[in-house]
Amino acid sequence: MHELAIVQNIIGIIDAEAEKNSFARVVEIRLAVGEVSGVIPQCLSDFFPIASKGTLAEGAKLVSNVLPVTVRCNTCGAEGKPQNAKCFSCGSSDYKLVSGREFYVDSIEVE
């Protein structure tokens, strides 16, 4: 249920941006959510109407773009999505996560 706290932080980011940039309303919020970030986009969408009520973001569309897991193999150097927890290219399990844990507000469309 940490998604409620995350949504509240997103509202805080919007409030801070509104103070800096003087906008009246948020139309759309685009999020980047890594596939293994631990954040569940549907839960964010469920909590957003509740958390945004009475704010500049009330009624805004919340869009989550899921970023896939990408690893770099320490054995062969290949970069891509692992298969069965192994390098898709050489089968090694010695790799480093390159992307997929991210979570951030990518953009805010305002009026």
Beta strands, then each sheet from edge to edge (+ up, - down):
strand 1: 26-34
strand 2: 61-67
strand 3: 70-73
strand 4: 79-80
strand 5: 95-99
strand 6: 103-110
sheet 1: 2+ 1+ 6-
sheet 2: 4+ 3- 5+
end
